[in-house]
């Protein structure tokens, strides 16, 4: 998933979409949620499972502006 795709994500994601963001499979994502090992906040809304986007993007470091290593000024 590239930076533009991350910027266009809605505020909360379903588990398959959150798995795609992390580059893992859907089954593993559901298993991590079930075991309480998902790396960010998980919202349970009735039977729905939703993952807030902002903490997920921060986890990837994609919320940070790129560092220009060649700019010493």
PQR file with spaces between the fields and no chain letter, atoms N, CA, C, O and H, PARSE charges and radii, in Angstrom:
ATOM       1  N    UNK     1       0.866   -1.174    0.000 -0.4000 1.5000
ATOM       2  CA   UNK     1       0.000    0.000    0.000 -0.0000 2.0000
ATOM       3  C    UNK     1       0.905    1.228    0.000  0.5500 1.7000
ATOM       4  O    UNK     1       1.792    1.352    0.845 -0.5500 1.4000
ATOM       5  N    UNK     2       0.679    2.135   -0.952 -0.4000 1.5000
ATOM       6  CA   UNK     2       1.535    3.315   -1.034 -0.0000 2.0000
ATOM       7  C    UNK     2       0.984    4.471   -0.190  0.5500 1.7000
ATOM       8  O    UNK     2      -0.109    4.379    0.368 -0.5500 1.4000
ATOM       9  H    UNK     2      -0.041    2.035   -1.638  0.4000 1.0000
ATOM      10  N    UNK     3       1.745    5.540   -0.107 -0.4000 1.5000
ATOM      11  CA   UNK     3       1.392    6.689    0.742 -0.0000 2.0000
ATOM      12  C    UNK     3       0.036    7.297    0.341  0.5500 1.7000
ATOM      13  O    UNK     3      -0.763    7.650    1.209 -0.5500 1.4000
ATOM      14  H    UNK     3       2.633    5.615   -0.560  0.4000 1.0000
ATOM      15  N    UNK     4      -0.221    7.418   -0.960 -0.4000 1.5000
ATOM      16  CA   UNK     4      -1.501    7.987   -1.415 -0.0000 2.0000
ATOM      17  C    UNK     4      -2.671    7.123   -0.969  0.5500 1.7000
ATOM      18  O    UNK     4      -3.703    7.642   -0.544 -0.5500 1.4000
ATOM      19  H    UNK     4       0.427    7.131   -1.664  0.4000 1.0000
ATOM      20  N    UNK     5      -2.514    5.800   -1.066 -0.4000 1.5000
ATOM      21  CA   UNK     5      -3.575    4.895   -0.628 -0.0000 2.0000
ATOM      22  C    UNK     5      -3.801    5.018    0.879  0.5500 1.7000
ATOM      23  O    UNK     5      -4.944    4.996    1.337 -0.5500 1.4000
ATOM      24  H    UNK     5      -1.675    5.378   -1.411  0.4000 1.0000
ATOM      25  N    UNK     6      -2.724    5.148    1.647 -0.4000 1.5000
ATOM      26  CA   UNK     6      -2.860    5.322    3.101 -0.0000 2.0000
ATOM      27  C    UNK     6      -3.599    6.616    3.424  0.5500 1.7000
ATOM      28  O    UNK     6      -4.440    6.650    4.322 -0.5500 1.4000
ATOM      29  H    UNK     6      -1.796    5.166    1.274  0.4000 1.0000
ATOM      30  N    UNK     7      -3.278    7.685    2.685 -0.4000 1.5000
ATOM      31  CA   UNK     7      -3.926    8.982    2.924 -0.0000 2.0000
ATOM      32  C    UNK     7      -5.416    8.959    2.623  0.5500 1.7000
ATOM      33  O    UNK     7      -6.171    9.756    3.180 -0.5500 1.4000
ATOM      34  H    UNK     7      -2.594    7.657    1.956  0.4000 1.0000
ATOM      35  N    UNK     8      -5.849    8.058    1.754 -0.4000 1.5000
ATOM      36  CA   UNK     8      -7.257    7.996    1.348 -0.0000 2.0000
ATOM      37  C    UNK     8      -8.096    7.040    2.191  0.5500 1.7000
ATOM      38  O    UNK     8      -9.295    6.900    1.951 -0.5500 1.4000
ATOM      39  H    UNK     8      -5.236    7.411    1.301  0.4000 1.0000
ATOM      40  N    UNK     9      -7.490    6.387    3.164 -0.4000 1.5000
ATOM      41  CA   UNK     9      -8.237    5.438    3.990 -0.0000 2.0000
ATOM      42  C    UNK     9      -9.250    6.167    4.874  0.5500 1.7000
ATOM      43  O    UNK     9      -9.005    7.298    5.293 -0.5500 1.4000
ATOM      44  H    UNK     9      -6.516    6.501    3.359  0.4000 1.0000
ATOM      45  N    UNK    10     -10.387    5.527    5.158 -0.4000 1.5000
ATOM      46  CA   UNK    10     -11.367    6.124    6.079 -0.0000 2.0000
ATOM      47  C    UNK    10     -10.836    6.086    7.516  0.5500 1.7000
ATOM      48  O    UNK    10      -9.820    5.444    7.781 -0.5500 1.4000
ATOM      49  H    UNK    10     -10.587    4.608    4.818  0.4000 1.0000
ATOM      50  N    UNK    11     -11.511    6.764    8.438 -0.4000 1.5000
ATOM      51  CA   UNK    11     -11.037    6.829    9.832 -0.0000 2.0000
ATOM      52  C    UNK    11     -10.960    5.473   10.537  0.5500 1.7000
ATOM      53  O    UNK    11     -10.118    5.284   11.416 -0.5500 1.4000
ATOM      54  H    UNK    11     -12.336    7.286    8.223  0.4000 1.0000
ATOM      55  N    UNK    12     -11.827    4.529   10.164 -0.4000 1.5000
ATOM      56  CA   UNK    12     -11.765    3.177   10.736 -0.0000 2.0000
ATOM      57  C    UNK    12     -11.806    2.164    9.605  0.5500 1.7000
ATOM      58  O    UNK    12     -12.412    2.400    8.560 -0.5500 1.4000
ATOM      59  H    UNK    12     -12.510    4.682    9.450  0.4000 1.0000
ATOM      60  N    UNK    13     -11.148    1.027    9.833 -0.4000 1.5000
ATOM      61  CA   UNK    13     -11.030   -0.003    8.811 -0.0000 2.0000
ATOM      62  C    UNK    13     -11.626   -1.308    9.291  0.5500 1.7000
ATOM      63  O    UNK    13     -11.703   -1.559   10.493 -0.5500 1.4000
ATOM      64  H    UNK    13     -10.656    0.836   10.683  0.4000 1.0000
ATOM      65  N    UNK    14     -12.048   -2.143    8.348 -0.4000 1.5000
ATOM      66  CA   UNK    14     -12.404   -3.512    8.716 -0.0000 2.0000
ATOM      67  C    UNK    14     -11.102   -4.311    8.814  0.5500 1.7000
ATOM      68  O    UNK    14     -10.046   -3.833    8.401 -0.5500 1.4000
ATOM      69  H    UNK    14     -11.984   -1.939    7.371  0.4000 1.0000
ATOM      70  N    UNK    15     -11.176   -5.499    9.349 -0.4000 1.5000
ATOM      71  CA   UNK    15      -9.971   -6.298    9.590 -0.0000 2.0000
ATOM      72  C    UNK    15      -9.239   -6.649    8.287  0.5500 1.7000
ATOM      73  O    UNK    15      -8.015   -6.530    8.250 -0.5500 1.4000
ATOM      74  H    UNK    15     -12.034   -5.888    9.685  0.4000 1.0000
ATOM      75  N    UNK    16      -9.925   -7.075    7.220 -0.4000 1.5000
ATOM      76  CA   UNK    16      -9.190   -7.386    5.990 -0.0000 2.0000
ATOM      77  C    UNK    16      -8.412   -6.192    5.425  0.5500 1.7000
ATOM      78  O    UNK    16      -7.299   -6.360    4.926 -0.5500 1.4000
ATOM      79  H    UNK    16     -10.920   -7.172    7.251  0.4000 1.0000
ATOM      80  N    UNK    17      -8.982   -5.006    5.500 -0.4000 1.5000
ATOM      81  CA   UNK    17      -8.290   -3.818    5.005 -0.0000 2.0000
ATOM      82  C    UNK    17      -7.105   -3.478    5.899  0.5500 1.7000
ATOM      83  O    UNK    17      -6.034   -3.132    5.401 -0.5500 1.4000
ATOM      84  H    UNK    17      -9.886   -4.870    5.906  0.4000 1.0000
ATOM      85  N    UNK    18      -7.286   -3.573    7.214 -0.4000 1.5000
ATOM      86  CA   UNK    18      -6.184   -3.317    8.146 -0.0000 2.0000
ATOM      87  C    UNK    18      -5.054   -4.319    7.920  0.5500 1.7000
ATOM      88  O    UNK    18      -3.879   -3.964    8.005 -0.5500 1.4000
ATOM      89  H    UNK    18      -8.156   -3.854    7.619  0.4000 1.0000
ATOM      90  N    UNK    19      -5.412   -5.571    7.631 -0.4000 1.5000
ATOM      91  CA   UNK    19      -4.405   -6.593    7.336 -0.0000 2.0000
ATOM      92  C    UNK    19      -3.614   -6.215    6.088  0.5500 1.7000
ATOM      93  O    UNK    19      -2.395   -6.384    6.041 -0.5500 1.4000
ATOM      94  H    UNK    19      -6.367   -5.859    7.562  0.4000 1.0000
ATOM      95  N    UNK    20      -4.305   -5.710    5.095 -0.4000 1.5000
ATOM      96  CA   UNK    20      -3.643   -5.284    3.860 -0.0000 2.0000
ATOM      97  C    UNK    20      -2.660   -4.152    4.136  0.5500 1.7000
ATOM      98  O    UNK    20      -1.566   -4.124    3.572 -0.5500 1.4000
ATOM      99  H    UNK    20      -5.294   -5.572    5.133  0.4000 1.0000
ATOM     100  N    UNK    21      -3.046   -3.228    4.995 -0.4000 1.5000
ATOM     101  CA   UNK    21      -2.160   -2.121    5.365 -0.0000 2.0000
ATOM     102  C    UNK    21      -0.869   -2.667    5.967  0.5500 1.7000
ATOM     103  O    UNK    21       0.219   -2.176    5.663 -0.5500 1.4000
ATOM     104  H    UNK    21      -3.935   -3.251    5.453  0.4000 1.0000
ATOM     105  N    UNK    22      -0.991   -3.679    6.818 -0.4000 1.5000
ATOM     106  CA   UNK    22       0.190   -4.257    7.461 -0.0000 2.0000
ATOM     107  C    UNK    22       0.922   -5.267    6.585  0.5500 1.7000
ATOM     108  O    UNK    22       2.038   -5.676    6.905 -0.5500 1.4000
ATOM     109  H    UNK    22      -1.874   -4.078    7.065  0.4000 1.0000
ATOM     110  N    UNK    23       0.296   -5.668    5.479 -0.4000 1.5000
ATOM     111  CA   UNK    23       0.930   -6.638    4.600 -0.0000 2.0000
ATOM     112  C    UNK    23       0.869   -8.056    5.133  0.5500 1.7000
ATOM     113  O    UNK    23       1.761   -8.865    4.882 -0.5500 1.4000
ATOM     114  H    UNK    23      -0.611   -5.335    5.220  0.4000 1.0000
ATOM     115  N    UNK    24      -0.206   -8.355    5.881 -0.4000 1.5000
ATOM     116  CA   UNK    24      -0.398   -9.708    6.404 -0.0000 2.0000
ATOM     117  C    UNK    24      -1.717  -10.257    5.872  0.5500 1.7000
ATOM     118  O    UNK    24      -2.531   -9.513    5.325 -0.5500 1.4000
ATOM     119  H    UNK    24      -0.931   -7.698    6.085  0.4000 1.0000
ATOM     120  N    UNK    25      -1.920  -11.539    6.033 -0.4000 1.5000
ATOM     121  CA   UNK    25      -3.141  -12.177    5.563 -0.0000 2.0000
ATOM     122  C    UNK    25      -4.324  -11.910    6.482  0.5500 1.7000
ATOM     123  O    UNK    25      -4.171  -11.597    7.663 -0.5500 1.4000
ATOM     124  H    UNK    25      -1.258  -12.143    6.478  0.4000 1.0000
ATOM     125  N    UNK    26      -5.496  -12.045    5.902 -0.4000 1.5000
ATOM     126  CA   UNK    26      -6.754  -11.829    6.616 -0.0000 2.0000
ATOM     127  C    UNK    26      -6.907  -12.793    7.798  0.5500 1.7000
ATOM     128  O    UNK    26      -7.316  -12.383    8.884 -0.5500 1.4000
ATOM     129  H    UNK    26      -5.621  -12.299    4.943  0.4000 1.0000
ATOM     130  N    UNK    27      -6.583  -14.056    7.591 -0.4000 1.5000
ATOM     131  CA   UNK    27      -6.731  -15.054    8.664 -0.0000 2.0000
ATOM     132  C    UNK    27      -5.828  -14.738    9.847  0.5500 1.7000
ATOM     133  O    UNK    27      -6.247  -14.829   11.000 -0.5500 1.4000
ATOM     134  H    UNK    27      -6.250  -14.389    6.709  0.4000 1.0000
ATOM     135  N    UNK    28      -4.581  -14.364    9.553 -0.4000 1.5000
ATOM     136  CA   UNK    28      -3.658  -13.998   10.633 -0.0000 2.0000
ATOM     137  C    UNK    28      -4.173  -12.776   11.375  0.5500 1.7000
ATOM     138  O    UNK    28      -4.087  -12.711   12.601 -0.5500 1.4000
ATOM     139  H    UNK    28      -4.241  -14.290    8.616  0.4000 1.0000
ATOM     140  N    UNK    29      -4.707  -11.808   10.644 -0.4000 1.5000
ATOM     141  CA   UNK    29      -5.222  -10.594   11.281 -0.0000 2.0000
ATOM     142  C    UNK    29      -6.357  -10.934   12.254  0.5500 1.7000
ATOM     143  O    UNK    29      -6.363  -10.462   13.391 -0.5500 1.4000
ATOM     144  H    UNK    29      -4.777  -11.861    9.648  0.4000 1.0000
ATOM     145  N    UNK    30      -7.314  -11.749   11.807 -0.4000 1.5000
ATOM     146  CA   UNK    30      -8.412  -12.132   12.692 -0.0000 2.0000
ATOM     147  C    UNK    30      -7.901  -12.916   13.899  0.5500 1.7000
ATOM     148  O    UNK    30      -8.413  -12.760   15.008 -0.5500 1.4000
ATOM     149  H    UNK    30      -7.309  -12.131   10.883  0.4000 1.0000
ATOM     150  N    UNK    31      -6.899  -13.753   13.682 -0.4000 1.5000
ATOM     151  CA   UNK    31      -6.325  -14.525   14.788 -0.0000 2.0000
ATOM     152  C    UNK    31      -5.656  -13.601   15.814  0.5500 1.7000
ATOM     153  O    UNK    31      -5.813  -13.795   17.019 -0.5500 1.4000
ATOM     154  H    UNK    31      -6.484  -13.879   12.781  0.4000 1.0000
ATOM     155  N    UNK    32      -4.914  -12.603   15.339 -0.4000 1.5000
ATOM     156  CA   UNK    32      -4.273  -11.648   16.251 -0.0000 2.0000
ATOM     157  C    UNK    32      -5.310  -10.868   17.058  0.5500 1.7000
ATOM     158  O    UNK    32      -5.130  -10.636   18.253 -0.5500 1.4000
ATOM     159  H    UNK    32      -4.786  -12.445   14.360  0.4000 1.0000
ATOM     160  N    UNK    33      -6.387  -10.468   16.401 -0.4000 1.5000
ATOM     161  CA   UNK    33      -7.469   -9.761   17.100 -0.0000 2.0000
ATOM     162  C    UNK    33      -8.090  -10.684   18.147  0.5500 1.7000
ATOM     163  O    UNK    33      -8.314  -10.275   19.287 -0.5500 1.4000
ATOM     164  H    UNK    33      -6.533  -10.656   15.430  0.4000 1.0000
ATOM     165  N    UNK    34      -8.365  -11.924   17.759 -0.4000 1.5000
ATOM     166  CA   UNK    34      -8.992  -12.884   18.676 -0.0000 2.0000
ATOM     167  C    UNK    34      -8.137  -13.128   19.909  0.5500 1.7000
ATOM     168  O    UNK    34      -8.659  -13.244   21.018 -0.5500 1.4000
ATOM     169  H    UNK    34      -8.183  -12.256   16.834  0.4000 1.0000
ATOM     170  N    UNK    35      -6.814  -13.207   19.715 -0.4000 1.5000
ATOM     171  CA   UNK    35      -5.907  -13.466   20.832 -0.0000 2.0000
ATOM     172  C    UNK    35      -5.542  -12.205   21.610  0.5500 1.7000
ATOM     173  O    UNK    35      -4.831  -12.283   22.611 -0.5500 1.4000
ATOM     174  H    UNK    35      -6.390  -13.113   18.814  0.4000 1.0000
ATOM     175  N    UNK    36      -6.020  -11.046   21.160 -0.4000 1.5000
ATOM     176  CA   UNK    36      -5.686   -9.789   21.830 -0.0000 2.0000
ATOM     177  C    UNK    36      -4.271   -9.331   21.535  0.5500 1.7000
ATOM     178  O    UNK    36      -3.687   -8.586   22.321 -0.5500 1.4000
ATOM     179  H    UNK    36      -6.598  -10.983   20.347  0.4000 1.0000
ATOM     180  N    UNK    37      -3.705   -9.768   20.402 -0.4000 1.5000
ATOM     181  CA   UNK    37      -2.335   -9.433   20.046 -0.0000 2.0000
ATOM     182  C    UNK    37      -2.224   -8.460   18.877  0.5500 1.7000
ATOM     183  O    UNK    37      -1.125   -8.209   18.383 -0.5500 1.4000
ATOM     184  H    UNK    37      -4.180  -10.373   19.763  0.4000 1.0000
ATOM     185  N    UNK    38      -3.355   -7.909   18.430 -0.4000 1.5000
ATOM     186  CA   UNK    38      -3.309   -6.910   17.360 -0.0000 2.0000
ATOM     187  C    UNK    38      -2.534   -5.714   17.892  0.5500 1.7000
ATOM     188  O    UNK    38      -2.759   -5.309   19.033 -0.5500 1.4000
ATOM     189  H    UNK    38      -4.248   -8.112   18.832  0.4000 1.0000
ATOM     190  N    UNK    39      -1.621   -5.129   17.101 -0.4000 1.5000
ATOM     191  CA   UNK    39      -0.708   -4.104   17.630 -0.0000 2.0000
ATOM     192  C    UNK    39      -1.302   -2.720   17.877  0.5500 1.7000
ATOM     193  O    UNK    39      -0.606   -1.849   18.399 -0.5500 1.4000
ATOM     194  H    UNK    39      -1.439   -5.458   16.175  0.4000 1.0000
ATOM     195  N    UNK    40      -2.555   -2.491   17.523 -0.4000 1.5000
ATOM     196  CA   UNK    40      -3.180   -1.189   17.788 -0.0000 2.0000
ATOM     197  C    UNK    40      -4.541   -1.418   18.442  0.5500 1.7000
ATOM     198  O    UNK    40      -4.938   -2.556   18.697 -0.5500 1.4000
ATOM     199  H    UNK    40      -3.121   -3.199   17.099  0.4000 1.0000
ATOM     200  N    UNK    41      -5.238   -0.337   18.706 -0.4000 1.5000
ATOM     201  CA   UNK    41      -6.570   -0.399   19.299 -0.0000 2.0000
ATOM     202  C    UNK    41      -7.531   -1.149   18.386  0.5500 1.7000
ATOM     203  O    UNK    41      -7.496   -0.992   17.165 -0.5500 1.4000
ATOM     204  H    UNK    41      -4.915    0.587   18.500  0.4000 1.0000
ATOM     205  N    UNK    42      -8.383   -1.957   18.988 -0.4000 1.5000
ATOM     206  CA   UNK    42      -9.422   -2.688   18.252 -0.0000 2.0000
ATOM     207  C    UNK    42     -10.765   -2.283   18.843  0.5500 1.7000
ATOM     208  O    UNK    42     -10.956   -2.336   20.058 -0.5500 1.4000
ATOM     209  H    UNK    42      -8.412   -2.084   19.979  0.4000 1.0000
ATOM     210  N    UNK    43     -11.695   -1.881   17.983 -0.4000 1.5000
ATOM     211  CA   UNK    43     -13.031   -1.497   18.426 -0.0000 2.0000
ATOM     212  C    UNK    43     -14.010   -2.619   18.102  0.5500 1.7000
ATOM     213  O    UNK    43     -14.070   -3.091   16.967 -0.5500 1.4000
ATOM     214  H    UNK    43     -11.540   -1.838   16.996  0.4000 1.0000
ATOM     215  N    UNK    44     -14.770   -3.042   19.097 -0.4000 1.5000
ATOM     216  CA   UNK    44     -15.819   -4.038   18.893 -0.0000 2.0000
ATOM     217  C    UNK    44     -17.153   -3.304   18.940  0.5500 1.7000
ATOM     218  O    UNK    44     -17.552   -2.781   19.981 -0.5500 1.4000
ATOM     219  H    UNK    44     -14.721   -2.659   20.020  0.4000 1.0000
ATOM     220  N    UNK    45     -17.833   -3.274   17.806 -0.4000 1.5000
ATOM     221  CA   UNK    45     -19.121   -2.596   17.676 -0.0000 2.0000
ATOM     222  C    UNK    45     -20.146   -3.678   17.350  0.5500 1.7000
ATOM     223  O    UNK    45     -20.340   -4.042   16.190 -0.5500 1.4000
ATOM     224  H    UNK    45     -17.509   -3.699   16.961  0.4000 1.0000
ATOM     225  N    UNK    46     -20.798   -4.185   18.399 -0.4000 1.5000
ATOM     226  CA   UNK    46     -21.663   -5.338   18.196 -0.0000 2.0000
ATOM     227  C    UNK    46     -20.799   -6.498   17.717  0.5500 1.7000
ATOM     228  O    UNK    46     -19.826   -6.864   18.376 -0.5500 1.4000
ATOM     229  H    UNK    46     -20.641   -3.889   19.342  0.4000 1.0000
ATOM     230  N    UNK    47     -21.149   -7.069   16.583 -0.4000 1.5000
ATOM     231  CA   UNK    47     -20.352   -8.157   16.017 -0.0000 2.0000
ATOM     232  C    UNK    47     -19.253   -7.655   15.088  0.5500 1.7000
ATOM     233  O    UNK    47     -18.417   -8.435   14.631 -0.5500 1.4000
ATOM     234  H    UNK    47     -21.940   -6.771   16.048  0.4000 1.0000
ATOM     235  N    UNK    48     -19.255   -6.355   14.811 -0.4000 1.5000
ATOM     236  CA   UNK    48     -18.250   -5.784   13.915 -0.0000 2.0000
ATOM     237  C    UNK    48     -16.942   -5.538   14.655  0.5500 1.7000
ATOM     238  O    UNK    48     -16.933   -5.206   15.841 -0.5500 1.4000
ATOM     239  H    UNK    48     -19.934   -5.722   15.183  0.4000 1.0000
ATOM     240  N    UNK    49     -15.855   -5.704   13.945 -0.4000 1.5000
ATOM     241  CA   UNK    49     -14.534   -5.382   14.467 -0.0000 2.0000
ATOM     242  C    UNK    49     -13.979   -4.271   13.586  0.5500 1.7000
ATOM     243  O    UNK    49     -13.889   -4.426   12.368 -0.5500 1.4000
ATOM     244  H    UNK    49     -15.861   -5.974   12.982  0.4000 1.0000
ATOM     245  N    UNK    50     -13.610   -3.161   14.195 -0.4000 1.5000
ATOM     246  CA   UNK    50     -13.080   -2.029   13.448 -0.0000 2.0000
ATOM     247  C    UNK    50     -11.721   -1.634   14.021  0.5500 1.7000
ATOM     248  O    UNK    50     -11.496   -1.707   15.230 -0.5500 1.4000
ATOM     249  H    UNK    50     -13.683   -3.035   15.185  0.4000 1.0000
ATOM     250  N    UNK    51     -10.830   -1.219   13.141 -0.4000 1.5000
ATOM     251  CA   UNK    51      -9.485   -0.815   13.515 -0.0000 2.0000
ATOM     252  C    UNK    51      -9.317    0.660   13.165  0.5500 1.7000
ATOM     253  O    UNK    51      -9.433    1.017   11.993 -0.5500 1.4000
ATOM     254  H    UNK    51     -11.013   -1.160   12.160  0.4000 1.0000
ATOM     255  N    UNK    52      -9.048    1.538   14.147 -0.4000 1.5000
ATOM     256  CA   UNK    52      -8.797    2.944   13.831 -0.0000 2.0000
ATOM     257  C    UNK    52      -7.562    3.086   12.927  0.5500 1.7000
ATOM     258  O    UNK    52      -6.533    2.456   13.167 -0.5500 1.4000
ATOM     259  H    UNK    52      -8.954    1.249   15.099  0.4000 1.0000
ATOM     260  N    UNK    53      -7.677    3.901   11.912 -0.4000 1.5000
ATOM     261  CA   UNK    53      -6.625    4.051   10.910 -0.0000 2.0000
ATOM     262  C    UNK    53      -5.402    4.782   11.436  0.5500 1.7000
ATOM     263  O    UNK    53      -4.277    4.349   11.189 -0.5500 1.4000
ATOM     264  H    UNK    53      -8.513    4.413   11.717  0.4000 1.0000
ATOM     265  N    UNK    54      -5.595    5.874   12.153 -0.4000 1.5000
ATOM     266  CA   UNK    54      -4.470    6.715   12.570 -0.0000 2.0000
ATOM     267  C    UNK    54      -3.398    5.950   13.343  0.5500 1.7000
ATOM     268  O    UNK    54      -2.221    6.066   13.001 -0.5500 1.4000
ATOM     269  H    UNK    54      -6.510    6.226   12.354  0.4000 1.0000
ATOM     270  N    UNK    55      -3.752    5.168   14.379 -0.4000 1.5000
ATOM     271  CA   UNK    55      -2.694    4.435   15.090 -0.0000 2.0000
ATOM     272  C    UNK    55      -1.992    3.400   14.197  0.5500 1.7000
ATOM     273  O    UNK    55      -0.804    3.130   14.373 -0.5500 1.4000
ATOM     274  H    UNK    55      -4.708    5.074   14.657  0.4000 1.0000
ATOM     275  N    UNK    56      -2.720    2.833   13.255 -0.4000 1.5000
ATOM     276  CA   UNK    56      -2.143    1.848   12.344 -0.0000 2.0000
ATOM     277  C    UNK    56      -1.112    2.514   11.429  0.5500 1.7000
ATOM     278  O    UNK    56      -0.026    1.974   11.215 -0.5500 1.4000
ATOM     279  H    UNK    56      -3.685    3.053   13.112  0.4000 1.0000
ATOM     280  N    UNK    57      -1.452    3.670   10.899 -0.4000 1.5000
ATOM     281  CA   UNK    57      -0.536    4.416   10.033 -0.0000 2.0000
ATOM     282  C    UNK    57       0.684    4.883   10.836  0.5500 1.7000
ATOM     283  O    UNK    57       1.810    4.840   10.339 -0.5500 1.4000
ATOM     284  H    UNK    57      -2.334    4.108   11.073  0.4000 1.0000
ATOM     285  N    UNK    58       0.458    5.327   12.071 -0.4000 1.5000
ATOM     286  CA   UNK    58       1.586    5.725   12.939 -0.0000 2.0000
ATOM     287  C    UNK    58       2.513    4.551   13.209  0.5500 1.7000
ATOM     288  O    UNK    58       3.734    4.709   13.216 -0.5500 1.4000
ATOM     289  H    UNK    58      -0.456    5.362   12.475  0.4000 1.0000
ATOM     290  N    UNK    59       1.936    3.373   13.433 -0.4000 1.5000
ATOM     291  CA   UNK    59       2.725    2.170   13.677 -0.0000 2.0000
ATOM     292  C    UNK    59       3.698    1.916   12.529  0.5500 1.7000
ATOM     293  O    UNK    59       4.828    1.477   12.745 -0.5500 1.4000
ATOM     294  H    UNK    59       0.944    3.245   13.427  0.4000 1.0000
ATOM     295  N    UNK    60       3.255    2.192   11.325 -0.4000 1.5000
ATOM     296  CA   UNK    60       4.096    1.991   10.146 -0.0000 2.0000
ATOM     297  C    UNK    60       5.097    3.120    9.946  0.5500 1.7000
ATOM     298  O    UNK    60       5.985    3.024    9.099 -0.5500 1.4000
ATOM     299  H    UNK    60       2.338    2.549   11.149  0.4000 1.0000
ATOM     300  N    UNK    61       4.952    4.193   10.728 -0.4000 1.5000
ATOM     301  CA   UNK    61       5.827    5.341   10.550 -0.0000 2.0000
ATOM     302  C    UNK    61       5.439    6.183    9.351  0.5500 1.7000
ATOM     303  O    UNK    61       6.183    7.077    8.948 -0.5500 1.4000
ATOM     304  H    UNK    61       4.230    4.270   11.415  0.4000 1.0000
ATOM     305  N    UNK    62       4.275    5.900    8.776 -0.4000 1.5000
ATOM     306  CA   UNK    62       3.834    6.619    7.587 -0.0000 2.0000
ATOM     307  C    UNK    62       3.212    7.963    7.934  0.5500 1.7000
ATOM     308  O    UNK    62       2.946    8.764    7.038 -0.5500 1.4000
ATOM     309  H    UNK    62       3.671    5.173    9.103  0.4000 1.0000
ATOM     310  N    UNK    63       2.976    8.224    9.203 -0.4000 1.5000
ATOM     311  CA   UNK    63       2.415    9.501    9.600 -0.0000 2.0000
ATOM     312  C    UNK    63       3.459   10.593    9.706  0.5500 1.7000
ATOM     313  O    UNK    63       3.131   11.768    9.874 -0.5500 1.4000
ATOM     314  H    UNK    63       3.192    7.573    9.930  0.4000 1.0000
ATOM     315  N    UNK    64       4.728   10.194    9.605 -0.4000 1.5000
ATOM     316  CA   UNK    64       5.829   11.133    9.722 -0.0000 2.0000
ATOM     317  C    UNK    64       6.193   11.664    8.342  0.5500 1.7000
ATOM     318  O    UNK    64       6.169   10.909    7.369 -0.5500 1.4000
ATOM     319  H    UNK    64       4.994    9.240    9.468  0.4000 1.0000
ATOM     320  N    UNK    65       6.529   12.950    8.237 -0.4000 1.5000
ATOM     321  CA   UNK    65       7.009   13.445    6.949 -0.0000 2.0000
ATOM     322  C    UNK    65       8.363   12.829    6.622  0.5500 1.7000
ATOM     323  O    UNK    65       9.134   12.550    7.540 -0.5500 1.4000
ATOM     324  H    UNK    65       6.548   13.563    9.027  0.4000 1.0000
ATOM     325  N    UNK    66       8.678   12.609    5.356 -0.4000 1.5000
ATOM     326  CA   UNK    66       9.967   12.012    5.015 -0.0000 2.0000
ATOM     327  C    UNK    66      11.124   12.909    5.434  0.5500 1.7000
ATOM     328  O    UNK    66      11.029   14.134    5.364 -0.5500 1.4000
ATOM     329  H    UNK    66       8.051   12.836    4.610  0.4000 1.0000
ATOM     330  N    UNK    67      12.208   12.294    5.867 -0.4000 1.5000
ATOM     331  CA   UNK    67      13.403   13.015    6.283 -0.0000 2.0000
ATOM     332  C    UNK    67      14.313   13.137    5.086  0.5500 1.7000
ATOM     333  O    UNK    67      14.606   12.146    4.417 -0.5500 1.4000
ATOM     334  H    UNK    67      12.285   11.298    5.924  0.4000 1.0000
ATOM     335  N    UNK    68      14.765   14.352    4.811 -0.4000 1.5000
ATOM     336  CA   UNK    68      15.685   14.586    3.692 -0.0000 2.0000
ATOM     337  C    UNK    68      17.105   14.516    4.240  0.5500 1.7000
ATOM     338  O    UNK    68      17.599   15.479    4.826 -0.5500 1.4000
ATOM     339  H    UNK    68      14.528   15.156    5.355  0.4000 1.0000
ATOM     340  N    UNK    69      17.757   13.377    4.048 -0.4000 1.5000
ATOM     341  CA   UNK    69      19.092   13.143    4.606 -0.0000 2.0000
ATOM     342  C    UNK    69      20.141   14.030    3.973  0.5500 1.7000
ATOM     343  O    UNK    69      21.199   14.228    4.569 -0.5500 1.4000
ATOM     344  H    UNK    69      17.356   12.594    3.572  0.4000 1.0000
ATOM     345  N    UNK    70      19.898   14.570    2.797 -0.4000 1.5000
ATOM     346  CA   UNK    70      20.887   15.400    2.128 -0.0000 2.0000
ATOM     347  C    UNK    70      20.796   16.870    2.470  0.5500 1.7000
ATOM     348  O    UNK    70      21.609   17.652    1.977 -0.5500 1.4000
ATOM     349  H    UNK    70      19.038   14.409    2.313  0.4000 1.0000
ATOM     350  N    UNK    71      19.850   17.284    3.285 -0.4000 1.5000
ATOM     351  CA   UNK    71      19.639   18.700    3.600 -0.0000 2.0000
ATOM     352  C    UNK    71      20.229   19.006    4.975  0.5500 1.7000
ATOM     353  O    UNK    71      19.637   18.658    5.996 -0.5500 1.4000
ATOM     354  H    UNK    71      19.189   16.649    3.685  0.4000 1.0000
ATOM     355  N    UNK    72      21.395   19.656    5.004 -0.4000 1.5000
ATOM     356  CA   UNK    72      22.056   19.980    6.267 -0.0000 2.0000
ATOM     357  C    UNK    72      21.841   21.423    6.683  0.5500 1.7000
ATOM     358  O    UNK    72      22.490   21.878    7.625 -0.5500 1.4000
ATOM     359  H    UNK    72      21.876   19.938    4.175  0.4000 1.0000
ATOM     360  N    UNK    73      20.965   22.159    6.027 -0.4000 1.5000
ATOM     361  CA   UNK    73      20.771   23.568    6.378 -0.0000 2.0000
ATOM     362  C    UNK    73      19.811   23.777    7.484  0.5500 1.7000
ATOM     363  O    UNK    73      19.559   24.917    7.875 -0.5500 1.4000
ATOM     364  H    UNK    73      20.438   21.789    5.262  0.4000 1.0000
